[in-house]
């Protein structure tokens, strides 16, 4: 039996237990209900599949319970739980959102965030209205995991609007969560951290952490991304796609990426940034330093020579070639 099949069986059993147990109450099921316990440590990948699976298994469990002839005296009206976030019925999804006081785990919170892209406008509105309350009452580590998962995907969401995006960004860039987000960005070794960082950096609240992230982040590509932002004094992010005609006569065109940007609210001296990036442990970051050095030679005067010499001796050929080019350019400018 593979891992997915084992998870399916475990979740199916938990859903049946939920239907049979007192967790099916008028309020959202408590954090100790069977499904909450099973999904507490689940990875958040492939959430669309698990949402469909929960929906189908929950419907089957409810049908089996109501068709039991020995239970004819029981109340067969389905009561709202957080599992109804997966329901086919938009009214139930909206009711589930309005019943939830806090998410029992990161899996449930990720489902709440997915409702910002729901196909029913009223459900999207409800998700936007209750999100702040739910996030505030949910464990910070669960919030950070769910936020990272959401930000890695929402550029592909077609129904979420800018207002809902701003609602989530305003919530996560509060003092309570921003430190946790920063620590996760620094400590995470894998994942699309550069794109996640870009989305968080749509809000200026993170600007004062940029130097720390550039120096301490484990993932080299994230350090390189943050250094580029500091060198250019702006941050940019992918903001979806927009249809662009190439030949309207023949109805030909394609979806072009939309890139948005904002200036940083902090300024770090160029020479300090260059020295820090040039001494980074990754050649990806040192290459950024070499590129900026070449571009900024005229603004560095005598300070450019030792940096160019250091980079020209780099163990990475890509960095060393740029360092040598900078030295040749400095020599050429000196001659003329």
Secondary structure, 3 states (H helix, E strand, C coil): CCHHHHHHHHHHHHHHHHHHCCCCCCCCCCCCCHHHHHHCCCCCCCHHHHHHHHHHHHHHHHHHHHCCHHHCCCCCCCCCCHHHHHCCCHHHHHHHHHHCCCCCCHHHHHHHHHHHHCCCHHHHHHHHHHHHHHHHCCCHHHHHHHHHHHHHHHHHCCCCCHHHHHHHHHHHCCHHHHHHHHHHHHHCCCCCHHHHHHHHCCCHHHHHHHHHHHHHCCCHHHHHHHHHHHHHCEEEEEEEEEEEEEEHHHCEEEEEEEEEEEECCCCCCHHHHHHHHHCCCCHHHHHHHHHHHHHCHHHHCCHHHHHHHHHHCCCCHHHHHHHHHHHHHHHHHHHC
